[in-house]
Amino acid sequence: MCTSRDKPKPKGEKMESNFKTLIIDVIKFIFIQIHALFDCVVDFAFGLYYDSKAKKVPPVKNKLLLESTVSLAKKIRERQISSEEVVAAFIDRCKEVNGLLNAIVEEDYENALQQAREVDKQLKKNEHSKEELEKDKPLLGVPFTTKESNEAKGLLHSMGTLSRRGHRSEEDATVIKFVKDAGAIIIGKTNIPELNQWIESRNKIYGQTNNPYNTTRAVGGSSGGDAAIVSACGVPFAVGSDIGGSIRIPAACNGVFGYKPSEGMTSLKGIGLRKQVYLESMAESGPICKKAEDLELLTRVFAGTFLKTPLDTRVDLKNLKIFYQESSGDIRASKLSSAALNALQKSVKHLEQLTRSATKIKLPGSEYSYRLWRYWMTQEDADFAADLTNNKGRTSAGAEILKIIKGNGEVTLAALLKLIDADFLPQENPEWAKNITKKMKDYFLEKLGDDGVLIYPTFNSARYHNAPFFSPFSFGYWGIFNVLKVPVCQVPMGLDENGLPVGVQVVAAPNKDNLCIAVAKELENAYGGWVPPS
């Protein structure tokens, strides 16, 4: 029986509906082209200023610096090489490149060398077998860095904001403790944006961090200093954190691997200004590294007692279901470059050859990626306006603008824009955001299930310093997977025509982290992964 609800629309009404759809599509197309032209004009103008200033880090002389974390740890355990030699080599490299990069903002070199000597003394005693050391101290003697916002006992923790200048941590973040307990040695802290809230790493205490492939380009944020120094071979790995792409954006800009684990996989105590574990946050701590073989070990160490599911479960790639999406659909985001699309297409084509299938999909609501992330950030336990004062009150956009007018501004432009967004702009409708998020996550889980991965654009290569201010909505390409709270890995896929890294994101269902890692390894095998900046 045909009810009134089932009756087809009259011909005239249907034509009117089709015409409206056509008009909307034409308007969208025009907007996208104007936006693309605007981006070209911005890049051209910035290029006129910056291109003659471009530099890159010098070539690596010590081949030890090119090795993976896994390889270095094994050689140290087996006494093929001393921890002191490894740590000294990486410190020398940091000294060589940091003048160009400004990635490391606090050095702890002497303490690191002393710890390395102690490791070597313990190894000479032969009190533990190699097998015991691999199990209990899998990172023994290997150097690392972490972003300045992650607490490390005795080291600076200003969060890049003037109100906290000189503040030092009294204890390690839980994740940093796990890494140290695994035997790794911290050699320094790295640069961030103010309070971690921007996609570039710049603040009024430490200044700006430069890209190792081209110093006129941004390194991403908020783990920008970490990704830059890893890519430049200053450390084999770094401890990052990611609430909206803060690992994956810098990893993409600097051509390395960056991994955000599943929700609740890592403790957030001591990450940023958090004093609790927070297992239901959009944020996670995760590794930044040059080699895919490091992802499994580092994620397992970072998770520690919070590890939910085995990461070493064998994955038969031939049985995977491959899905891909070519853009978010957000017309406010910048248009994807041909290099970014080519990276996506290459990865999909390779995986399709392995699995015999690859399905193009569109996550319902992905066109609202930025707006959804913006809403869910308001549900995190944080008060940006109070944090800017080191919790000695609350500032506001108006107060900070007045300070700037008087000539004594204290916050970065990125921080000011965040205050303006919160104080003056309409906020997202909670009911709407929750409904769209649920629909998207239900669709995502139904499609991927236990044996599917989604290949998604990481977005374009690193832009000139400050250019991201002209395209803030592109951030949705990363933030949407924090909203969904799923595991996601940025995988380097070579360089574009300007010699800058491009990549793709590999996404899986919650607690299917092993699928992300397995696909990351496969794509590295196929396309080479990290390319040295020099």
N, C-alpha and C positions, 0 to 999 in steps of 0.2 A: 504493500500500500504506500502511496506517495503522500506524505504529510506536507503541510504548508512550509515546514522547515526544509523539506527535501526538494521543493519545487525549484526548477531552474529559473535564473534571473531572466526577466524580459530582455529581448535583443537590444533595445535601446539602453537599458541600464547596464548591460554587460559591456557595450561599446564605450559607454561613459567611464566605466571602471578601468577598462583597458587603456583608454586615453589618459586618464589620471596617472596610471602606472607608467605609461610612456613618458609623460611630462616629468615625473619624478626622476626617472632614470636619466633623462636628458640633463636635468639640473645637476644630478649627482656627477655625471660624466664631465660637465663643464667645470664643476667645482674641483674635481680631481685634477683636471688638466691645468687649471689656474694654480692649484696648490703645487703641482709638479714644477710649473714654470717659476713660481715663487722660490721654491727650494733651489732651482738652478741659479737664479739671480743671487740668492744668499751665498751659495757656494762659490760663484764667480767673484763676488765682492770680497769674500774672505780670502779666496785664493790670491787675489791681487796683493793683499797685505801679507799673507803668510808664506806663499810658495818659495820665495827666495830665502826664507829662514829655515827651511826644512833640513833636518839631520836625522840620522839613525844610529843606533848603538853599534860599536865596532864588533867585528867578528870574534867568535869564541876561539881562544888559543888552546885552552885546556879541554880536551875531549871528555874529561870526567864530568864536566858541567852539562853535557848533552844527555847523560844517562837518566833513567827513570828512578823514582824513589825506591821501587822494589829492587832494582838492580844494585843501587848504592847500599841499601840496607843489607843485602845478601853478601856483598863483598866485604863490608865492615864486619859482619858476624863471622865470616870465614877467614878474617884477618888477611885478606888479599890486599887490603888497603886500610890505612888507619883512619879513624874518625877525625883526628886532628887534620890530616891531609885533606879530607873531604871538606870539612868546615872551613879551613883556611882558603881553599880554592874558591869556594862560593863567596866568602867575605872579600877576597881580592876582586872578584867579578863585580860585587856590589859597589866597591870603591871605584871601579873603573867606569861603571855606567850611571851611578846615581847622580853625578853632576849634571848629566843630560836629562835624566828622568824625574828627579825629585820624588822618587817612589818611597824610599825608606825615610821616615821622619824621626826615628829614634834608633840609634845603633846600640847593640849590646854585644859587640864583637869580642871584647876581652873575656867576659863571662862565658860566652859560647865556646871560645877556644879552651878555656879552663875545663869546662864540662866535657869537651871532646877528649882532652887528655885523661880525664878520669875514666871515661868509657874505655879508652885504650888500655889503661892499667888494669881495669876489671877483666877485660878480655884476655889479657896475658896470664891471668891467674887460672884460666880454664875451669872455673867453678860450675859453669853451666854448659850443657851440650848445645850444639847449633839448633837442634830441634826445639829445645826449651826456650832458647832466645827468640826463635822465630815465632813461637806461640805467645810468649809473655812480653817480649820487647821487639815487636816486628819493625819498629822504626829506629832501633838503637843507633845512635851516633849520626843521624841524618838531620841537617839543618832545615829550618822553616821560618816563615814570617807569618804574622797575622795583622789584620787591619787594626788601626789605632783604637777603634771602638770596641774591640774584644779585650776583655780584661786579662792581663798577664801580670803576675805579681811583681811589684817594684817598677813596672814600666808605665809610661805616660798613658793617660786615659782622659784626654780633654774632650773627646768627641768632636774635635774640630771647631769648637765654639768658644769665644773669648771668655765667657763667664766661668769656664772650667780650665782655663789655661794653667798648666803646671800640675794638674791633678794626677796622682799616681795610684795605681791599683794596689790594694792590700792583699788580694788573693787572685787566683786564676779563675777564669770562667770554667765551667764544668768541662766543656769541650777541650779547652787548652790543657786542663789537668789530664784528661784522657790521652792527649797527644804526647805530653811530657812523660806520663807513666809508661807509654809505649816506647820511650827511649829517645824521642826526637828532641832537638836542641833549638831553642828560639834564638835567632840572631838579630831581630829587630822588629819594629812596628812600622806599618805602612800607612800611606795617606788615604783620606776619605773626604767626601763632601761634609758640610756642616750637619751634624746630627744624622749623618747617613742619608739625608733626604734630597738626593739629586742624582742625575745620571752622568755627572762628571765628578772628578775628584779634585776639589778646590775648596779652600777655606782661608780665613783671615789669620790663622796661626802658622800654617805650614806652606801656604801658597798652592800652586797648581802642579799636578803631575802630568808628564808628557808621555806620548806613545813611543815605544821603542822602534816601531817601523817608520815613524815619521813624527818628529817632535812637535809639529804644528797641529797634530790631531789629538783628540781627547782619548782618555783611557777607560771611559765609562765609570760608573759608580754603583754601589758605594765601595765595593772591594777593588777599586781602581789601582791603588798602589800595589796590592798583592798581585793582581794579574799582570801588571807591567813588569814587576821584578821577576816573576816566574818566567814570563816569555823571554825576558832578556838574559835568562840563565843565572840570576842572582840567588835563587833557591830552587830546589826541585819541586816543592809544593808549598801551598799556603792555606791557612784556615780562613775561609770567608764566611759570610752570612748573607741570606737572601730573603727579603720580604716583598720584593717587587722586581726581581731580576738582578739584585745586587751582586750575585755571583756571575750570572750568565751574561749580563751586559758587558762587564769588563773582560770576561773570558772571550767574548766575541770580538771586542775591539782589539784585543791583544793576541788573538789567534791560538788560544789554549783551550783545554777542557775545563768546564765549570759545571758542577753538579749540585742541584737542590734535591735532597732526599724527600721521601714521603712525609706527610704530616706526623709529628710526634716522634720522629726518628732520632732527633738530637735534643739535648737539653739547651734551653735558651738562657739559663742563669749565667750572668756575666757577659752576655752578648748585648752590646749597646748599654743601656741603663737598666736592664732587667735584673731583678733580684730573685726571680723565681724560675722554675723549670719551664712552664708554659708549653704543654704538649698539644694544645689546640689552637696554636697561632698559625697565621699565614707564613711565618718566618721559619727558616731552618738554617742550621750551619752546614757547610759543605766544603768539599775540596776544590782547589784550583791547581791544575797540574799540566805538564806538557805531554804526558803519555797516558793513553787510555788504560794501560795495565795497572796504573796506580789507583784508579777510581774505586775498585772493590775494596782493597786494603784500607785506604784512607777513610772511606765512608764507614767501614766497620769499626775502625778505631774511633772516629768522631762520635759514632752512636754509642759505643761502650755498652753500658748496662741497659740502654734504651733501645737497642736493636730489636726490631719487631719480627723480622723474617730473614732467613739466610740469604746472603748475597752471592754465594758461590754455587747456587743451584744451577746445574747445567741447562743451557738453553739451546734447543735445536732450532736454529734460525730458519730452516726450511719449513717449519710448522707455524711460523709467526704469521699473524694477519697484519698487513701493512695498510695504514690509512695516511692520507696526507691532505693538507689544506694549503692553498697557494697565497692567501692573504687573509687578514682579519676581517676585512670588509668595512673597517672604520674609515669613513671618508675624511675624517680629521687627521688621520695619520698620514705621514709622507708615503709617497708611492714607493713600492719595492724596486730596487735597482735591478738591472738585468743580471748582474753578478749574483745577487741574493737569490733571484729566481733560478738561475742556472745551478747554484749550489743545491737548492731544493730538488730540482729535476734530476740532477746527477745521482743524488742519494736515493731518491725514489726508484729510479731506473735500476740501480744496482740491486736494491733490496727486492724489487719486483722479479729480477732474474733469478734470485735465490728462492723466492717463495711462490713464484708463478702468479702472483696477484698483488695489486695495489689499488686501493679504492679512494677516490677523491671524495672528501666530505666537507661539510660546512657546519662547524659548531654553532648551534642556535644561540644567538646573542653575542657572538664574538665581535660583532660590530660595535658593541658597547663595552669592550674590554677595559678601556681606561676608566669609564664611569663606574663599572662594577668594582674595580680595584679601589677607586676613590671612596666608594661607600664602605667597603669592608675594612679599609684602613681606620675608619672611625670606630670600628668595633674592637680594635686592638687596645690593649691596656697601656696607653701612652698619652702624654699631654705635651705636644710640641711647644706650645706657647710658654709652658712652665719650664720645660727642659732648657729652653734658650736662656733662662735666667739661673740655671742650675738649681731650679726649684726653690728660689728665694722670692717667688712671686709669679706673676704671669704677664708677659708682654702682649702686644697686639700689633696689627698691621699699622694702625694709626700712630701708635707710639714710636714704632721703628721708622716710619716715614718722617715723623717730626725730627727724630735724631739726625736723619740724613740731611734734612733741610738745614739743621743747625751745624752740620759739618762734623758730627761725631757718631756717624752710623756704626753699629756694632755687628750687624748680621750680613751674611752674603745675600746676593740677589736671589739665589735659589730659595733661601730661607724666607726672605721677604715675600716672594711669590706664594709660598705655601701659606703664610699668614694671611695674605690677601684672599687666597682661595677659601680659607676657612671663615674669615670675618665678613667678606663682602659678597661672595658668590653663592647662589642658591645651592643647597645640598641635595643629594640624591634621595629619592623617595624610597624608604626602607622596604616597603611592601613590594614595590617594583623590582628592586635589586635582589631581594631574596627569591622572588618568583623566577626571574631570569636565570639566576645562578642555579637554582634547583633544576630547571629545564635543561640547562647546559650540562650539568654534572650527570643527570640521569641519562642523557643522550650519550655522553662520553663513556660512561661505565657500560652501557648496553653495547655500544659499538666495540670497544676495546676488549672488554672482558678480561680473562686471565692470560690471554695469549696474543694481545694486539699492541701495536705501538703506533703513535701518531708522529709523522714527520711534519714539522711546522717551521716557518721562517724564523730565523734568529733576528732578522732585520738587516739593515744595510751596514756597510763598513763604517769605521770610525769617522766622525765628522770633524771639521776644524774646531778648535777651542771656541766655546761660547755659542757655536751654531745650533746646538740642541735647544737653546732657548726659543728658537723659531719653529720648532716642531715637537713640542712636549707630548702630544697625544700619541706619538709613535711608541711611547713607553708601554702601551697596552699589549704589544706583542710579547712582552715578558711577564707583565703583571697578572695576566689572565690565569697563568698556571699556579700562581700563589693563591688566587681566589679559589681555584679548584682543589688546591692542597694536594697535588699529585707530584710524583717524581718526574724530573725533567733534566736533561743533560744538553749543554751546548757543546756541539762537536765542530772543531775547525775543519773547513773544506777548501783550504788553499787560499790564494790571494787574488784580488781583483786586478783590473787593468792599471790601477794606481799603486799596486804593491801593498795593498792593505788587506787584512784578513776578512774572510767571509765564512759563515757557518750555517748550521741548521740546529734546530732543537728536536731532541728525541724524547717523547713523552709516553708514559705508561700509566696504567691504573694504580691506585694506592697499594703500596706494599709489593709492587712488582718492579722494584728497583733493579733487580737482576736483568730484566729485559732491556732497560735503558742502557745499562753498562755493557751488555752483550752486543747491542746494536752499535754503540759508540766504538767498541773494539773493531767490529766488522768494517765500519766506515773508515776508520783509521787505516786498517789493512788495505782497503781498496784505494784510498785517495791520499794517504800519507800523513794526515793529521797536521800537527804543528809544523810550521815552516819557520826556521830561524829568521829573526828580523833583519839580520845582516847578510 
